[in-house]
Amino acid sequence: MADEKAIRERAYHIWEVDGRPHGRDREHWERASREIEAEAKKRPRKATTTAKAKAAGKAKTKSTKATAK
């Protein structure tokens, strides 16, 4: 789930752009949540990238030790 603060800020922005209508807060909140979730899916995950980099580093270290013997 997206960060509540990010959703709140996005919903507020949507509300302002829509002309600050009364009674549409749930609609703005759900739209903001969907937009943020969609953006999160497009971004690569940092943890996965870091894990791959660590694995590559370990592989290099092993191959370096093997050639040094």
Summary of the structure (lengths in Angstrom):
residues: 69
radius of gyration: 22.0
end to end distance: 50.0
largest distance: 74.3
contacts: 142
relative contact order: 0.11
helix: 80%
strand: 0%
